[in-house]
Amino acid sequence: MEKIKWGIIGPGWVANRFAEGLSYTEDGEAYAVSSIILEQAVEFAKRHGCTKAYGDNRDMFADADVDIVYISILNPDHRDVVIQALEAGKPVVCEKPFALNAKQAQQMVDKAREKKLFLMEAMWSRFQPIAGVVREWLAKKAIGDVKMALLDQGFVMEMNYDKPIRQIDRAVGGGAMMDVGVYALNYASMIFGYEPEEIKATASMIPTGVDQQSTIVLRYKDGAQAVVMDSLVMETPQVIWISGTKGFIQVRMPFMDCEDAVLTCEQKLIPGDHSKIEKVHIPMDGRGYRYEAEEAMRCLRAGKLESDILPLAETVGVMKIMDEARRQWGLEYPGEND
């Protein structure tokens, strides 16, 4: 099998983990890297064995050997660089959050469909084996009709308001929801879908103008609810509870790169029967980033333009939820409506 050659844009912390994940795949290769600071690209290339290092994205896009591009740069630049890659004929996997808002996300999707090229959000938690197990349990109604989900994601970040890091910098699309809450929102979408009937969102804002933590309640047409909590000021359990009419599912800490899930199902209709508990443990290779790469490569080899696991309509749908939450908080990012 000829390996699929990846071009990586933005040699930061996440891209390093992605490249490491690629090394665990059978058919993927970190072939090229691009950065506006060439020295950083050269260092990244040495670290991960890339053949090419570029100081200009356009040079990478012109490289005929690059089969697909992975983009891991600041949030405000996602739309433009994704569209540039698609215009150059390259399929793309773009880091979360996919864009600053749903309008930008839809523009990216429209361009991919116009060019008939593959496009996918790099929501790594969606593609991991445990998430697949949870989808199987939900599909066969192992816990009956799902009525409630509790999802949380919280870390402690440096709060320097004079020189803010990107996670709390409004100028680069920061905030707890955009940085960590998006994972929990995406998981809620996997459980219930991406079109809730009602969205109630509250947040604690900080002097940089973004949310340091938030709680978002989503109500769906059948009355089911998801409660999504995120934080940049405290370490939370990072566990997901999914409750249904016949039992519940626990996705163990940290759910973002989890190796364990527990299904507890009460057979109440059978007298004297006890709860059924099923525990699944699936060790991960490549820190979990390999699985999103494998999904993208599977789609490329099959000639697919989007992933069945995370369709583009769902990516845009989750962005719409985030747009509405920010509207309720009064948070707008510079240039997001350009």
Rosetta silent file (secondary structure, phi, psi, omega in degrees, C-alpha in Angstrom):
SEQUENCE: MEKIKWGIIGPGWVANRFAEGLSYTEDGEAYAVSSIILEQAVEFAKRHGCTKAYGDNRDMFADADVDIVYISILNPDHRDVVIQALEAGKPVVCEKPFALNAKQAQQMVDKAREKKLFLMEAMWSRFQPIAGVVREWLAKKAIGDVKMALLDQGFVMEMNYDKPIRQIDRAVGGGAMMDVGVYALNYASMIFGYEPEEIKATASMIPTGVDQQSTIVLRYKDGAQAVVMDSLVMETPQVIWISGTKGFIQVRMPFMDCEDAVLTCEQKLIPGDHSKIEKVHIPMDGRGYRYEAEEAMRCLRAGKLESDILPLAETVGVMKIMDEARRQWGLEYPGEND
SCORE:     score description
SCORE:     0.000 S_00000001
   1 L     0.000  123.641  177.703    0.000    0.000    0.000 S_00000001
   2 L   -71.350  133.589 -176.440    1.453    3.353   -1.033 S_00000001
   3 L   -73.110  146.769  174.905    1.514    5.709    1.912 S_00000001
   4 E   -86.364  126.521 -174.943   -0.606    8.863    1.995 S_00000001
   5 E   -94.832  122.870 -178.155    1.643   11.887    2.390 S_00000001
   6 E   -98.215  138.846  167.981    0.462   14.562    4.810 S_00000001
   7 E  -105.763  128.560 -174.772    1.377   18.219    4.730 S_00000001
   8 E  -111.063  125.200  179.233    1.141   19.818    8.184 S_00000001
   9 E  -109.475  120.513 -179.991    0.530   23.541    8.614 S_00000001
  10 L    96.329   86.553 -173.893    1.400   25.048   11.995 S_00000001
  11 L   -82.524   52.930  179.977    4.102   23.083   13.872 S_00000001
  12 L   -90.707 -164.496 -174.742    2.705   23.707   17.351 S_00000001
  13 H   -60.708  -47.018 -178.293    1.968   21.454   20.311 S_00000001
  14 H   -67.077  -41.654  179.852   -1.131   19.800   18.832 S_00000001
  15 H   -62.476  -34.174  176.378    0.504   19.296   15.427 S_00000001
  16 H   -63.219  -41.051  179.004    3.416   17.542   17.131 S_00000001
  17 H   -68.597  -37.246  177.910    0.986   15.105   18.738 S_00000001
  18 H   -63.624  -45.256  179.518   -0.795   14.614   15.421 S_00000001
  19 H   -62.115  -38.552  176.016    2.491   13.830   13.650 S_00000001
  20 H   -62.618  -41.697  177.082    3.345   11.372   16.408 S_00000001
  21 H   -61.735  -38.266  178.611   -0.045    9.742   15.896 S_00000001
  22 H   -58.549  -34.587 -177.626    0.628    9.452   12.165 S_00000001
  23 L   -65.736  -16.572  178.230    3.719    7.378   12.919 S_00000001
  24 L   -89.874   -8.746 -178.862    1.435    4.692   14.401 S_00000001
  25 L   -85.514  158.136  179.647   -0.650    4.348   11.237 S_00000001
  26 L   -82.468  -29.816 -170.759    0.086    1.839    8.510 S_00000001
  27 L  -124.722   19.196  179.242   -0.564    4.088    5.541 S_00000001
  28 E  -119.509  148.340 -178.744    0.174    7.652    6.692 S_00000001
  29 E  -141.750  131.156  172.157    3.367    9.685    6.557 S_00000001
  30 E   -77.857   97.007 -170.363    4.259   13.127    7.879 S_00000001
  31 E   -92.905  -40.736 -175.061    5.813   14.230    4.599 S_00000001
  32 E  -141.607  156.400  177.313    5.913   18.034    4.759 S_00000001
  33 E  -140.845  145.328  179.912    5.474   20.876    7.234 S_00000001
  34 E  -131.930  140.008  176.630    4.872   24.592    6.738 S_00000001
  35 L  -150.800  149.223  176.257    5.267   27.539    9.104 S_00000001
  36 L   -67.102  -17.295  173.290    5.564   31.289    8.706 S_00000001
  37 L  -108.716  101.823 -172.481    8.789   30.833   10.696 S_00000001
  38 H   -56.783  -37.724 -178.772   10.872   28.525    8.527 S_00000001
  39 H   -59.339  -36.059  177.841   13.218   27.591   11.372 S_00000001
  40 H   -68.087  -37.578  177.434   10.279   26.113   13.280 S_00000001
  41 H   -65.511  -41.148 -179.943    9.259   24.078   10.248 S_00000001
  42 H   -64.176  -42.845  178.382   12.807   22.764    9.849 S_00000001
  43 H   -62.802  -44.631  178.644   12.965   21.756   13.513 S_00000001
  44 H   -60.433  -43.992 -179.248    9.562   20.029   13.279 S_00000001
  45 H   -60.512  -41.202  178.569   10.666   18.195   10.118 S_00000001
  46 H   -64.712  -40.860 -176.958   13.784   16.876   11.857 S_00000001
  47 H   -65.327  -37.720 -173.096   11.768   15.751   14.869 S_00000001
  48 H  -112.124    7.892  175.251    9.194   13.820   12.851 S_00000001
  49 L    72.647   28.415  178.158   11.196   12.773    9.798 S_00000001
  50 L   -71.453  145.018  179.834    9.400   15.016    7.305 S_00000001
  51 L   -76.977  -35.843 -174.590   10.945   15.182    3.853 S_00000001
  52 E  -124.784  145.924  172.845   10.075   18.835    3.203 S_00000001
  53 E  -132.238  127.674 -175.518    9.924   21.996    5.308 S_00000001
  54 E  -120.316  149.849  174.539    8.335   25.155    3.932 S_00000001
  55 L  -105.038    7.962 -179.994    8.192   28.767    5.075 S_00000001
  56 L  -147.774  126.546 -178.631    5.169   29.540    2.905 S_00000001
  57 H   -59.060  -33.879 -177.848    1.904   27.593    2.702 S_00000001
  58 H   -62.805  -33.369  177.461    1.640   28.297   -1.018 S_00000001
  59 H   -68.120  -38.334  176.029    4.842   26.356   -1.637 S_00000001
  60 H   -65.296  -43.816 -179.562    3.410   23.376    0.217 S_00000001
  61 H   -61.636  -27.724 -179.985    0.160   23.595   -1.728 S_00000001
  62 L   -82.300   -8.321 -179.638    2.189   23.531   -4.950 S_00000001
  63 L   -77.580  111.409 -176.501    3.949   20.316   -3.894 S_00000001
  64 L   -66.034  -18.525 -178.297    2.350   17.582   -5.989 S_00000001
  65 L   -83.144  -12.121  177.212    3.467   14.906   -3.513 S_00000001
  66 L   -77.932  116.404 -177.127    1.295   16.309   -0.708 S_00000001
  67 L   -86.664  -32.805 -176.033   -1.873   14.184   -0.712 S_00000001
  68 E  -155.578  150.178 -176.247   -3.757   15.856    2.142 S_00000001
  69 E  -114.933  134.723  172.972   -3.240   18.836    4.455 S_00000001
  70 E  -109.264  127.111 -174.326   -3.656   18.978    8.232 S_00000001
  71 E  -114.927  123.116  179.857   -4.150   22.510    9.585 S_00000001
  72 L  -137.863   79.298 -176.737   -3.365   23.455   13.188 S_00000001
  73 L  -130.540 -176.793 -179.272   -3.101   27.245   13.414 S_00000001
  74 L   -63.260  146.092 -173.164   -4.831   30.071   15.294 S_00000001
  75 H   -52.270  -43.847 -176.553   -8.627   30.008   15.082 S_00000001
  76 H   -63.622  -17.442 -177.075   -9.127   33.229   13.053 S_00000001
  77 H   -95.158   -5.628 -175.310   -6.978   31.842   10.223 S_00000001
  78 H   -56.133  -53.725 -174.583   -8.774   28.514    9.786 S_00000001
  79 H   -56.248  -52.398 -173.032  -11.254   29.629    7.132 S_00000001
  80 H   -65.269  -41.827 -178.082   -8.816   31.402    4.843 S_00000001
  81 H   -72.097  -37.075  175.349   -6.092   28.757    4.949 S_00000001
  82 H   -61.056  -45.645 -179.405   -8.570   25.907    4.483 S_00000001
  83 H   -65.622  -37.742  176.357  -10.050   27.648    1.458 S_00000001
  84 H   -61.407  -42.950  179.299   -6.570   28.316    0.064 S_00000001
  85 H   -64.051  -44.030  179.336   -5.713   24.625    0.400 S_00000001
  86 H   -64.377  -40.825  177.427   -8.955   23.575   -1.278 S_00000001
  87 H   -60.185  -31.558  179.218   -8.398   26.093   -4.089 S_00000001
  88 L   -83.510   -0.563  176.529   -5.003   24.459   -4.623 S_00000001
  89 L    89.829   17.801 -178.104   -6.672   21.051   -4.930 S_00000001
  90 L  -103.667  130.238  168.601   -5.714   19.620   -1.542 S_00000001
  91 L   -62.533  155.104 -171.620   -8.084   17.661    0.738 S_00000001
  92 E  -138.186  140.785  163.687   -8.063   19.074    4.256 S_00000001
  93 E  -118.339  121.405 -174.418   -8.385   18.069    7.906 S_00000001
  94 E  -116.953  135.055 -178.834   -8.728   21.208   10.058 S_00000001
  95 E   -60.921  159.101  174.133   -8.339   21.452   13.819 S_00000001
  96 L   -78.418  159.416  -20.000  -11.170   22.389   16.145 S_00000001
  97 L   -64.533  141.700 -170.616  -12.872   24.751   16.519 S_00000001
  98 L   -53.245  -37.389 -179.576  -13.434   24.436   12.776 S_00000001
  99 L  -155.880 -176.640  176.507  -13.954   28.193   12.350 S_00000001
 100 L   -77.309  -28.511 -179.862  -14.903   31.271   14.349 S_00000001
 101 L  -156.455  176.178 -176.272  -18.592   30.829   13.550 S_00000001
 102 H   -67.594  -33.463  178.869  -21.075   28.810   11.519 S_00000001
 103 H   -60.759  -47.117  177.647  -21.005   31.252    8.599 S_00000001
 104 H   -63.023  -43.196  179.851  -17.278   30.728    8.139 S_00000001
 105 H   -59.103  -42.196  179.838  -17.659   26.975    8.579 S_00000001
 106 H   -66.110  -35.315  176.500  -20.320   26.872    5.874 S_00000001
 107 H   -62.391  -40.024  177.598  -18.055   28.826    3.516 S_00000001
 108 H   -65.122  -43.556  178.408  -15.372   26.184    4.010 S_00000001
 109 H   -63.586  -43.324 -179.952  -17.870   23.392    3.389 S_00000001
 110 H   -61.064  -40.868  179.502  -19.216   25.108    0.273 S_00000001
 111 H   -65.618  -41.309  179.031  -15.709   25.446   -1.153 S_00000001
 112 H   -62.195  -40.901  179.746  -14.945   21.774   -0.508 S_00000001
 113 H   -70.967  -36.047  176.330  -18.125   20.733   -2.266 S_00000001
 114 H   -61.646  -42.542 -177.953  -17.441   23.102   -5.160 S_00000001
 115 H   -86.367   -4.879 -177.778  -13.963   21.601   -5.592 S_00000001
 116 L    55.074   51.524 -179.213  -15.193   18.061   -4.882 S_00000001
 117 L  -124.727  151.869  179.467  -12.527   17.585   -2.225 S_00000001
 118 L   -69.541  139.961  176.478  -12.511   15.865    1.152 S_00000001
 119 E  -145.985  138.154 -179.157  -12.878   18.075    4.237 S_00000001
 120 E  -153.865  145.104  172.849  -13.142   17.088    7.913 S_00000001
 121 E   -81.089  137.370 -178.474  -12.882   18.662   11.339 S_00000001
 122 E   -84.969   64.927  177.221  -10.061   17.227   13.453 S_00000001
 123 L   -90.751   83.430 -166.341  -12.265   16.408   16.447 S_00000001
 124 H   -59.698  -31.049 -178.823   -9.966   13.659   17.681 S_00000001
 125 H   -66.555  -23.958 -177.918  -12.241   12.455   20.505 S_00000001
 126 H   -72.014  -27.033 -170.566  -14.958   11.519   17.986 S_00000001
 127 H  -100.268   -1.105 -176.948  -12.795    8.988   16.152 S_00000001
 128 L   -76.714  155.290 -174.523  -11.308    7.055   19.044 S_00000001
 129 H   -55.066  -39.661 -178.008  -12.309    3.407   19.649 S_00000001
 130 H   -64.177  -37.598  176.982  -14.239    4.091   22.867 S_00000001
 131 H   -61.807  -35.459  176.582  -16.426    6.640   21.074 S_00000001
 132 H   -65.283  -38.851  177.121  -17.209    3.912   18.544 S_00000001
 133 H   -63.000  -44.152  179.458  -18.266    1.565   21.356 S_00000001
 134 H   -61.134  -42.880  178.209  -20.562    4.258   22.781 S_00000001
 135 H   -60.717  -39.042  178.166  -22.154    4.782   19.353 S_00000001
 136 H   -64.496  -44.659  178.743  -22.797    1.032   19.111 S_00000001
 137 H   -60.669  -43.361 -179.890  -24.441    0.951   22.543 S_00000001
 138 H   -66.668  -40.512 -177.607  -26.639    3.922   21.655 S_00000001
 139 H   -63.371  -36.413 -179.687  -27.572    2.488   18.257 S_00000001
 140 L   -93.154   10.342  177.394  -28.824   -0.779   19.777 S_00000001
 141 L    54.396   45.037 -179.600  -30.598    1.107   22.601 S_00000001
 142 L   -61.846  -26.920  177.501  -28.597   -0.697   25.265 S_00000001
 143 L  -114.302   23.052  179.024  -29.800    1.880   27.817 S_00000001
 144 L    75.477 -148.177  177.706  -33.209    2.383   26.264 S_00000001
 145 L   -81.607  124.983 -177.944  -34.255    5.867   25.191 S_00000001
 146 E   -74.958  129.523 -176.216  -31.594    8.400   26.105 S_00000001
 147 E  -117.578  -23.972 -174.725  -33.011   11.210   28.225 S_00000001
 148 E  -153.584  144.454  172.029  -30.062   13.042   29.773 S_00000001
 149 E  -139.559  137.527  175.007  -26.333   13.537   29.340 S_00000001
 150 E  -115.631  124.581 -175.770  -23.869   15.346   31.578 S_00000001
 151 E  -134.103  130.329  179.773  -20.606   16.343   29.933 S_00000001
 152 E  -137.770  150.553  179.690  -17.761   18.344   31.426 S_00000001
 153 E  -150.673  113.395 -177.500  -14.322   19.460   30.346 S_00000001
 154 E  -147.536  137.561  177.467  -12.128   21.644   32.495 S_00000001
 155 L  -135.269  165.679  175.184   -8.454   22.518   32.875 S_00000001
 156 E  -100.291  121.427  179.194   -6.457   25.162   34.717 S_00000001
 157 L  -113.657  159.004  177.070   -4.915   27.751   32.404 S_00000001
 158 L   -69.228  127.476 -178.605   -2.616   30.675   33.106 S_00000001
 159 L  -108.045   73.275  175.154   -4.681   33.821   33.685 S_00000001
 160 L  -102.818  102.863 -174.357   -2.342   36.680   32.720 S_00000001
 161 L   -74.533  -19.744  179.577   -4.635   39.410   31.471 S_00000001
 162 L   -77.467  -39.820  177.135   -1.779   41.681   30.374 S_00000001
 163 L  -129.994   74.862 -173.033   -0.215   39.088   28.065 S_00000001
 164 L   -68.816  140.824  170.913   -2.973   36.500   27.569 S_00000001
 165 L   -71.373  164.981 -172.545   -2.255   33.083   26.158 S_00000001
 166 H   -58.668  -30.659 -176.847   -4.313   32.131   23.115 S_00000001
 167 H   -63.232  -24.649 -179.463   -6.885   30.224   25.212 S_00000001
 168 H  -121.066   17.664 -178.126   -8.088   33.459   26.819 S_00000001
 169 L   -98.065  113.520 -179.937   -7.256   35.908   24.027 S_00000001
 170 H   -61.823  -32.906 -177.068  -10.353   37.339   22.340 S_00000001
 171 H   -63.437  -23.579 -179.060   -8.285   38.482   19.357 S_00000001
 172 H  -115.760   23.391  175.580   -7.568   34.862   18.383 S_00000001
 173 L    74.643   36.758 -177.595  -10.980   33.364   19.162 S_00000001
 174 L   -83.335 -175.577 -177.570  -10.224   32.252   22.688 S_00000001
 175 L   124.820  154.845 -176.222  -12.473   31.263   25.573 S_00000001
 176 H   -60.549  -42.958 -176.993  -13.338   28.106   27.473 S_00000001
 177 H   -64.779  -44.933 -177.899  -16.075   26.994   25.072 S_00000001
 178 H   -69.468  -30.173 -175.408  -13.964   27.392   21.935 S_00000001
 179 H   -88.833  -46.331 -176.605  -10.921   25.746   23.499 S_00000001
 180 H  -122.741  -33.505 -178.821  -12.304   22.869   25.576 S_00000001
 181 H   -63.445  -26.295 -179.790  -16.109   23.053   25.646 S_00000001
 182 H   -59.398  -31.217  178.141  -16.264   22.284   21.939 S_00000001
 183 H   -64.845  -46.426 -179.203  -15.221   18.692   22.713 S_00000001
 184 H   -68.000  -39.333  177.534  -18.142   18.172   25.076 S_00000001
 185 H   -62.603  -40.433  178.572  -20.569   19.912   22.699 S_00000001
 186 H   -64.858  -38.486  178.288  -19.435   17.658   19.884 S_00000001
 187 H   -67.090  -38.222  176.149  -19.967   14.575   22.057 S_00000001
 188 H   -62.100  -37.333  177.551  -23.451   15.816   22.942 S_00000001
 189 H   -65.020  -37.332  177.280  -24.104   16.137   19.228 S_00000001
 190 H   -62.659  -34.286 -177.571  -22.975   12.547   18.739 S_00000001
 191 H   -79.206  -48.565 -169.403  -25.526   11.458   21.340 S_00000001
 192 H  -112.408  -13.527 -171.324  -28.537   13.614   20.491 S_00000001
 193 L   101.553  172.254 -171.531  -27.874   15.298   17.157 S_00000001
 194 L  -110.332   19.534 -179.931  -26.899   18.863   16.355 S_00000001
 195 L  -128.480   69.787  177.749  -30.303   20.564   16.214 S_00000001
 196 L   -67.011  153.420  178.184  -31.568   21.205   19.752 S_00000001
 197 L   -80.101  -27.222 -177.620  -34.892   22.976   20.117 S_00000001
 198 E  -143.277  140.836  178.594  -33.667   25.216   22.918 S_00000001
 199 E  -128.104  122.403  175.345  -30.274   26.517   24.038 S_00000001
 200 E  -121.262  120.290 -174.748  -29.698   28.130   27.427 S_00000001
 201 E  -131.034  137.321  174.517  -26.158   29.315   28.056 S_00000001
 202 E  -133.525  148.649 -176.804  -24.465   31.136   30.913 S_00000001
 203 E  -146.732  154.731  171.025  -20.808   32.060   31.297 S_00000001
 204 E  -100.889  118.707 -176.098  -18.325   33.730   33.620 S_00000001
 205 E   -96.130  155.773 -179.639  -16.439   36.358   31.644 S_00000001
 206 L  -122.796  168.283 -174.429  -12.931   37.675   32.333 S_00000001
 207 L   -57.121  -22.427  178.235  -11.212   41.014   31.573 S_00000001
 208 L   -74.634   -7.270  175.975   -9.866   39.748   28.235 S_00000001
 209 L    95.301    7.044 -179.391  -13.489   39.620   27.050 S_00000001
 210 L  -119.015  173.605  179.674  -13.942   35.857   26.794 S_00000001
 211 E   -82.929  131.134  174.671  -15.571   33.124   28.875 S_00000001
 212 E   -93.088  -21.217  171.343  -13.453   31.453   31.541 S_00000001
 213 E  -162.820  157.313 -178.515  -16.140   28.847   32.153 S_00000001
 214 E  -153.707  161.249  171.272  -19.671   28.166   31.001 S_00000001
 215 E  -129.592  128.361 -178.873  -22.680   25.916   31.325 S_00000001
 216 E  -124.249  124.486  177.842  -24.839   25.192   28.286 S_00000001
 217 E  -107.569  125.656 -179.780  -28.144   23.350   28.514 S_00000001
 218 E  -113.568  127.143  176.663  -29.512   21.843   25.302 S_00000001
 219 E  -114.435  133.559 -175.813  -33.109   20.630   25.061 S_00000001
 220 L  -106.743  169.246 -169.764  -34.157   18.398   22.191 S_00000001
 221 L   -62.344  -26.138  179.568  -37.540   17.799   20.578 S_00000001
 222 L   -91.072    8.633  179.427  -38.259   14.608   22.557 S_00000001
 223 L    91.211   -8.017  177.891  -37.556   16.364   25.853 S_00000001
 224 L   -65.931  153.735 -178.097  -34.059   14.956   26.271 S_00000001
 225 E  -135.877  147.106  171.430  -31.430   17.303   27.665 S_00000001
 226 E  -122.756  133.759  176.556  -27.677   17.679   27.596 S_00000001
 227 E  -113.774  115.636 -174.998  -25.810   19.735   30.187 S_00000001
 228 E  -113.008  123.593 -178.893  -22.382   20.797   28.951 S_00000001
 229 E  -123.181  138.539  177.017  -19.886   22.396   31.355 S_00000001
 230 E  -141.306  160.069 -178.143  -16.414   23.715   30.597 S_00000001
 231 E  -159.783  147.071  170.739  -13.738   25.653   32.452 S_00000001
 232 L  -112.961    8.556 -176.682  -10.257   27.122   32.120 S_00000001
 233 E  -121.731    1.950  177.341   -9.932   27.819   35.847 S_00000001
 234 L  -154.347  151.746  176.237  -10.438   24.416   37.437 S_00000001
 235 L   -85.129  120.174 -179.033   -9.701   20.771   36.846 S_00000001
 236 L  -104.673  170.476 -179.619  -13.000   18.944   36.385 S_00000001
 237 L   -61.247  -25.864  179.763  -13.743   15.190   36.366 S_00000001
 238 L    55.578   45.681 -178.497  -13.843   15.197   32.514 S_00000001
 239 L  -121.618  148.483  175.786  -16.361   12.380   32.571 S_00000001
 240 E  -113.564  130.950  172.716  -19.482   11.831   30.474 S_00000001
 241 E  -114.568  126.924  177.458  -22.670   10.310   31.880 S_00000001
 242 E  -120.017  116.989 -174.145  -25.377    9.249   29.417 S_00000001
 243 E  -113.296  136.670  178.798  -28.638    8.193   31.058 S_00000001
 244 E  -130.887 -175.452 -176.159  -31.554    6.365   29.463 S_00000001
 245 L   -72.209  -12.993 -178.599  -34.769    4.641   30.434 S_00000001
 246 L  -124.848    6.535 -179.757  -32.974    1.300   31.038 S_00000001
 247 E   159.119 -161.174 -178.408  -29.570    2.296   32.352 S_00000001
 248 E  -151.865  161.354  179.064  -26.595    4.556   31.841 S_00000001
 249 E  -121.385  135.477  173.595  -23.190    4.816   30.206 S_00000001
 250 E  -117.201  124.365  172.888  -20.094    6.289   31.785 S_00000001
 251 E  -100.825  115.195 -167.773  -17.188    7.427   29.618 S_00000001
 252 L   -71.022  162.542  179.275  -14.266    7.543   31.993 S_00000001
 253 L   -68.396  141.771  -16.680  -11.825   10.376   32.660 S_00000001
 254 L   -86.587  131.711 -171.391  -10.562   12.005   30.576 S_00000001
 255 H   -62.737  -22.763 -178.042  -13.236   11.423   27.936 S_00000001
 256 H   -60.156  -39.087  177.945  -11.220   13.327   25.293 S_00000001
 257 H  -136.138   60.545 -170.998   -8.736   10.479   25.009 S_00000001
 258 L   -88.014  145.664  175.653  -10.465    7.771   26.991 S_00000001
 259 L  -111.643   -1.371 -173.632   -9.661    4.062   27.013 S_00000001
 260 E  -134.233  139.730  171.890  -12.551    2.967   29.264 S_00000001
 261 E  -142.751  148.662 -178.274  -16.340    2.978   29.154 S_00000001
 262 E  -127.839  128.463  175.304  -18.905    1.290   31.403 S_00000001
 263 E  -107.086  122.552  175.227  -22.432    0.259   30.455 S_00000001
 264 E  -117.886  116.028 -174.611  -24.839   -0.332   33.343 S_00000001
 265 E  -124.585  121.274  179.256  -28.207   -1.670   32.226 S_00000001
 266 L   -95.590  117.738  179.046  -31.051   -2.490   34.591 S_00000001
 267 L   -87.639   72.584 -172.841  -33.433   -5.137   33.251 S_00000001
 268 L   -69.226  -19.617 -177.312  -36.381   -3.932   35.302 S_00000001
 269 L   -80.301   -9.584 -179.251  -38.947   -5.783   33.215 S_00000001
 270 L  -108.892  110.617 -176.832  -37.544   -9.163   34.293 S_00000001
 271 L   -57.438  133.005  175.842  -38.394   -9.983   37.963 S_00000001
 272 L    81.411   -5.643 -178.545  -35.385  -10.813   40.074 S_00000001
 273 L   -77.687  145.849 -179.625  -32.851   -9.899   37.369 S_00000001
 274 L   -99.880  166.310  179.478  -29.837   -7.905   38.431 S_00000001
 275 L   -61.051  140.219  175.252  -28.117   -5.023   36.702 S_00000001
 276 E   -96.875  126.950  178.579  -25.935   -5.936   33.778 S_00000001
 277 E  -119.046  125.503  178.191  -22.543   -4.218   33.801 S_00000001
 278 E  -121.904  122.682  179.408  -20.299   -4.267   30.757 S_00000001
 279 E  -111.441  133.416  179.864  -16.839   -2.730   30.954 S_00000001
 280 E  -121.983  130.973  176.262  -14.774   -2.001   27.867 S_00000001
 281 E  -127.987  121.225  179.401  -11.078   -1.144   27.873 S_00000001
 282 L  -128.655  102.738  178.398   -9.297   -0.346   24.597 S_00000001
 283 L   -61.276  145.062 -178.451   -5.673    0.813   24.925 S_00000001
 284 L  -108.311  144.493  172.124   -4.722    3.582   22.505 S_00000001
 285 L  -108.417  149.471  175.657   -1.622    3.984   20.390 S_00000001
 286 H    71.865   27.614  177.310   -0.351    7.316   19.174 S_00000001
 287 H    55.528   19.243  175.611   -1.997    9.324   21.972 S_00000001
 288 H    90.117  -14.395 -176.899   -5.344    9.045   20.204 S_00000001
 289 L   -79.537  -15.994 -179.001   -4.504   11.299   17.277 S_00000001
 290 H   -64.599  -30.170 -169.869   -3.901    8.414   14.905 S_00000001
 291 H   -71.663  -36.343  176.440   -7.603    7.606   14.657 S_00000001
 292 H   -67.787  -36.081  177.062   -8.721   10.879   13.047 S_00000001
 293 H   -65.642  -41.296  179.748   -5.896   10.484   10.523 S_00000001
 294 H   -65.418  -37.089  177.445   -6.941    6.907    9.786 S_00000001
 295 H   -64.882  -43.789  178.853  -10.538    8.008    9.241 S_00000001
 296 H   -62.108  -42.569 -178.921   -9.447   10.711    6.802 S_00000001
 297 H   -69.735  -36.003  175.265   -7.239    8.270    4.906 S_00000001
 298 H   -59.769  -43.981  179.709  -10.006    5.668    4.806 S_00000001
 299 H   -65.052  -41.451  178.994  -12.279    8.270    3.261 S_00000001
 300 H   -60.360  -46.581 -177.743   -9.634    9.333    0.737 S_00000001
 301 H   -67.007  -26.891  179.734   -9.052    5.772   -0.419 S_00000001
 302 H   -89.398   -2.195 -179.391  -12.815    5.232   -0.719 S_00000001
 303 L    73.948   22.391 -179.076  -13.277    8.437   -2.719 S_00000001
 304 L   -86.782  149.398 -178.443  -15.491    9.976   -0.040 S_00000001
 305 L   -99.305   -9.108  175.214  -15.775   13.749    0.356 S_00000001
 306 L  -157.497  164.985 -177.370  -16.666   13.712    4.049 S_00000001
 307 L   -85.532  139.772  172.809  -16.655   11.382    7.043 S_00000001
 308 L   -72.542  -27.511 -178.125  -19.690    9.351    8.046 S_00000001
 309 L   -73.915  -37.493  177.367  -18.507    9.542   11.660 S_00000001
 310 L  -137.191   82.963 -179.070  -18.403   13.350   11.663 S_00000001
 311 L   -65.628  156.260 -178.690  -20.321   14.756    8.673 S_00000001
 312 H   -63.576  -35.111  178.646  -19.769   18.350    7.637 S_00000001
 313 H   -61.115  -33.792  179.090  -23.386   19.274    8.395 S_00000001
 314 H   -72.228  -39.801  176.160  -22.773   18.266   12.002 S_00000001
 315 H   -58.017  -45.412  178.275  -19.614   20.359   12.235 S_00000001
 316 H   -66.164  -39.191 -179.964  -21.594   23.382   11.031 S_00000001
 317 H   -61.583  -41.311  177.976  -24.472   22.492   13.363 S_00000001
 318 H   -67.039  -37.224  176.350  -22.242   22.477   16.431 S_00000001
 319 H   -61.733  -35.423  177.833  -20.817   25.838   15.364 S_00000001
 320 H   -64.380  -39.116  176.569  -24.391   27.191   15.280 S_00000001
 321 H   -61.811  -43.715  179.952  -24.884   26.076   18.894 S_00000001
 322 H   -66.337  -37.133  176.278  -21.681   27.868   19.852 S_00000001
 323 H   -59.919  -44.581 -178.433  -22.790   30.979   17.959 S_00000001
 324 H   -67.461  -38.645  177.095  -26.028   31.084   19.929 S_00000001
 325 H   -61.142  -45.736  179.876  -24.217   30.587   23.243 S_00000001
 326 H   -65.966  -34.128  177.192  -21.894   33.492   22.455 S_00000001
 327 H   -61.298  -41.336  179.866  -24.857   35.613   21.391 S_00000001
 328 H   -67.842  -27.033  178.677  -26.398   35.069   24.817 S_00000001
 329 H   -87.979  -17.886 -174.279  -23.123   36.117   26.457 S_00000001
 330 L    79.548   29.288 -178.745  -22.541   39.073   24.160 S_00000001
 331 L  -103.039  117.674  175.858  -19.192   37.700   22.949 S_00000001
 332 L  -125.862  140.044 -178.892  -18.130   38.576   19.395 S_00000001
 333 L   -94.475  143.720  178.660  -14.686   37.988   17.916 S_00000001
 334 L   -57.535  130.116  174.859  -12.840   40.645   15.912 S_00000001
 335 L    77.709    2.632 -174.292  -13.270   40.102   12.174 S_00000001
 336 L   -70.132  -18.165 -179.779  -15.572   37.105   12.463 S_00000001
 337 L  -104.728   11.698  177.165  -18.169   38.722   10.188 S_00000001
 338 L   -69.504    0.000    0.000  -15.716   39.855    7.508 S_00000001
